[in-house]
Amino acid sequence: MTRTSDIRRALERKTLWLASWMIHHANNIREKGQIKVGGHQASSASMNAILNALYFDVLRPEDRVAVKPHASPVFHAIQYLLGNQSRQQLEDFRAFGGTQPYPSRTKDHDDVDFSTGSVGMGVAMTAFASMTQDYLAGHGWLDRPKGRMIALVGDAELDEGNIYEALLEGAKHDLRNCWWIVDYNRQSLDGVVTQGLNARFRDIFVACGWEVLELKYGTLMQEAFQRPGGAQLKAWIDGCDNNLYSALTFKGGAAWRAQMESDFKGDNEALALLADHSDADLARLMGNLAGHDAALMAETMNAIDHDRPVCFICYTVKGHGLPLAGHKDNHAGIMTDAQVEDLRDAMGILAGAEWDALAGIDIPEAEVREFLDGILPFNAQGHRRLTAKSVPTYDNVHPRIKDVTSTQEAFGKILAAIASDAPDLAERIVTTSPDVSVSTNLGPWINKTGLFSKTDQADVFRDQSVPSVQKWQRHGNGRHVELGIAENNLFTFLGALGLSHSLFGQRLLPVGTVYDPFICRGLDALNYACYQDARFMLVATPSGVSLSHEGGAHQSISTPLIGMAQDGLASFEPAFADELNAIMRWGFDYMQRDGSNDPSEETWLRDETGGSLYLRLSTVPLEQIDRRTDAAFDAGVIDGGYWLRPPEPGTRIAIAYTGVVAPEAIRAAGLLSETMRGIGVLAITSADRLNAGWQAAERARQRGRTHARSTIETLLADLPADASLVTVTDAHPAALSWLGGVEGHKVKSLGVEHFGQAGTVEDVYRLHGIDANAIQHAAMALTGGKIAPYALSLPA
């Protein structure tokens, strides 16, 4: 019977071959089109042993892994051997329908836990996934053992600042069950990394409460250190410059010997130790860093007997086992045909058998299959993507909305009403915010539900009889997690919470609040969360130049365009509380959908697939409209727009607005009515959804479905063809300017193009030309009416 250790060694060689061949095939054999394919053979090789140690020994079914982006070929090779990936998908690496360049939850067919690709994001994600697991455990919902959230990270990736933001947040929340495994190959895309960073990394992680284990010397090295001259060899290795170590690795055994014999001149013990090794053996010894010793790493990792976070700094050589090893230009290097043939021959694989799963493995196939199919604990339960039942949303929630209120205030009222009136839904809502909970109106919700903490903590101000509107109890059943001021952490945490149903089999409905202009600070993390198909509700408030007294640094311009462009995110900007109530009620259901990808013929939106939401709200109080709402009203709000004042057959002008500028549009319509009849006022609650439906309907028509008609086309069909449109938004005018292209109406788009300044709302609206007078002026210009020139700047 073959020893398990022999099978593991054979598989390690096999995954190195498959990863290298996958990339070679994509670049040099398969038809690839006009540009290079790429693939990172060297970066895959440096982490091959680490991935083997994990997947073929250490991992358990409940563990979750974020694989280093450039090591995806090794990951896919492992999944192929485990039966989770097809040969065709490997052959189509980086091609349409094949394995992705970087592991993707939504695009790959194998068992990807966390998408990676934007460096640093997958690393941070594991910390917040662990915090999500603790949240579930604290509420008594985790019905499986706690898993370890593991990130495989390249050392150059540790330059990313969001990693350290996550480290600090983890320290605040007593992070547990998190491992970060650093591929310390000391090379980046452009060269060799700075000397001595390992000590800096160690200090930072220790300061944040992590255990740090440096795995530097492999078994062969450790054995050599015990021999005469071994102490000198160890000292030489420790003192060797990164650049020199890399260069000698690339040059090979003879170069190692020449350099070390020169450096050990006069040291007979050390010279004798070198003499006992052939050039090939010396190269093998010097390449035996711990990160290439899978058995040693597995032994070390299996010995961890606590749940504190651990950072493993694993010394490796980039390109280990390949002719590219050590060369500073190897990041995007691809082996030549001759080099690949030599590697294939060294692996014992016959020409034509390159894709065969077990070719070159000199162990009975039945024994290898038994190991892969039954012995491995990680693969014992098969596919690990979980599901969770949906949470019912609400029909009978009645927030107390004032006659004059802002959408931000209404949001707080609605959420607080859910806590009182819809307990089943409220139980699964978890809110979070980067230190802006009070100023984004989460206070009433937190007062009712409390702050989540692993241990109950006293409210010292209350115990000391100090009056405060914040009655925030910290306890294990709390439903708000407060974060520090780091938007990357907010969006990464929303991503982790929003995958809870898939990672842990328990449904959560995350709601995160942030100042709207600071979406841009965390945009990479927001995109990352959406790319994973995480489900959450992002409430961004306050927004626009309507946040007038805060000045340009706090006034957002581009965010509606981000909302329109961001895949997986349905963007809304309601003006009134009843609109917001309808959107939130629908949104909690939308976040839980996972249906087909076919668009509805009513809206041409892919609503059955579900997704996340972005609500852009304001602090400006508006007089609420006294109206009865019904299913038709709700449908208009959710689909993206409705006629607040329908046009007439003789209408010459219509005003389309979104969000907080509603009163300006309504006032302008009143002013224009003095000289024109039938002024239309179009309330746009979601430019994003209107545009998406229009684009989808147009694609359907191109494919022969001539009846396709989107919501915005239906709405604008009521507007005479010779009428004109004025669009107005507290954001970049391009967010609505596209409306003129729907039915060919002439359009003037008003909005904000430049950073604002402090002042009253009236001041900044006049400055940017989005007030009622500016709207009236634009309408008159479109219709040929006479009106005095409009001054866009403030009076001197």
HELIX and SHEET records of a PDB file:
HELIX    1   1 THR A    4  HIS A   24  1                                  21    
HELIX    2   2 HIS A   25  ILE A   29  3                                   5    
HELIX    3   3 GLN A   41  SER A   46  1                                   6    
HELIX    4   4 ASN A   48  ALA A   53  1                                   6    
HELIX    5   5 LEU A   54  VAL A   58  3                                   5    
HELIX    6   6 PRO A   69  ALA A   71  5                                   3    
HELIX    7   7 SER A   72  LEU A   81  1                                  10    
HELIX    8   8 ARG A   87  GLU A   91  1                                   5    
HELIX    9   9 MET A  121  GLY A  138  1                                  18    
HELIX   10  10 ASP A  155  ASP A  159  5                                   5    
HELIX   11  11 GLY A  161  LYS A  172  1                                  12    
HELIX   12  12 LEU A  197  ALA A  207  1                                  11    
HELIX   13  13 THR A  219  PHE A  225  1                                   7    
HELIX   14  14 GLY A  230  GLY A  239  1                                  10    
HELIX   15  15 ASN A  242  LYS A  251  1                                  10    
HELIX   16  16 GLY A  253  ASP A  263  1                                  11    
HELIX   17  17 ASN A  268  ALA A  275  1                                   8    
HELIX   18  18 ASP A  279  MET A  286  1                                   8    
HELIX   19  19 ALA A  290  HIS A  292  5                                   3    
HELIX   20  20 ALA A  294  ASN A  302  1                                   9    
HELIX   21  21 ASP A  337  ALA A  346  1                                  10    
HELIX   22  22 GLU A  365  GLU A  370  1                                   6    
HELIX   23  23 PHE A  371  ILE A  375  3                                   5    
HELIX   24  24 THR A  407  ASP A  421  1                                  15    
HELIX   25  25 PRO A  423  ARG A  428  1                                   6    
HELIX   26  26 VAL A  438  THR A  440  5                                   3    
HELIX   27  27 GLY A  443  THR A  449  1                                   7    
HELIX   28  28 VAL A  460  ASP A  463  1                                   4    
HELIX   29  29 GLU A  487  LEU A  497  1                                  11    
HELIX   30  30 SER A  500  LEU A  503  1                                   4    
HELIX   31  31 ASP A  516  GLY A  522  5                                   7    
HELIX   32  32 LEU A  523  TYR A  531  1                                   9    
HELIX   33  33 SER A  548  GLU A  550  5                                   3    
HELIX   34  34 GLY A  552  HIS A  554  5                                   3    
HELIX   35  35 THR A  559  ALA A  565  1                                   7    
HELIX   36  36 ALA A  577  TYR A  590  1                                  14    
HELIX   37  37 ASP A  607  THR A  609  5                                   3    
HELIX   38  38 ALA A  631  ASP A  639  1                                   9    
HELIX   39  39 GLY A  659  VAL A  661  5                                   3    
HELIX   40  40 ALA A  662  LEU A  672  1                                  11    
HELIX   41  41 ALA A  687  GLN A  702  1                                  16    
HELIX   42  42 THR A  711  LEU A  716  1                                   6    
HELIX   43  43 ALA A  734  SER A  737  1                                   4    
HELIX   44  44 GLY A  740  GLU A  743  1                                   4    
HELIX   45  45 VAL A  761  HIS A  768  1                                   8    
HELIX   46  46 ALA A  772  THR A  783  1                                  12    
SHEET    1   A 5 ARG A  64  ALA A  66  0                                        
SHEET    2   A 5 MET A 149  GLY A 154  1                                        
SHEET    3   A 5 CYS A 178  TYR A 184  1                                        
SHEET    4   A 5 VAL A 310  TYR A 315  1                                        
SHEET    5   A 5 GLU A 211  LEU A 215  1                                        
SHEET    1   B 2 GLN A 187  SER A 188  0                                        
SHEET    2   B 2 GLY A 191  VAL A 192 -1                                        
SHEET    1   C 2 VAL A 404  THR A 405  0                                        
SHEET    2   C 2 LEU A 622  GLU A 623 -1                                        
SHEET    1   D 6 HIS A 480  LEU A 483  0                                        
SHEET    2   D 6 ILE A 429  PRO A 434  1                                        
SHEET    3   D 6 LEU A 509  VAL A 514  1                                        
SHEET    4   D 6 MET A 537  ALA A 540  1                                        
SHEET    5   D 6 SER A 612  ARG A 616  1                                        
SHEET    6   D 6 LEU A 569  PHE A 572  1                                        
SHEET    1   E 2 LEU A 451  PHE A 452  0                                        
SHEET    2   E 2 ARG A 474  HIS A 475  1                                        
SHEET    1   F 5 GLY A 641  ARG A 645  0                                        
SHEET    2   F 5 GLY A 680  ILE A 684 -1                                        
SHEET    3   F 5 ILE A 653  THR A 658  1                                        
SHEET    4   F 5 SER A 724  THR A 729  1                                        
SHEET    5   F 5 LYS A 746  LEU A 750  1                                        
END                                                                             
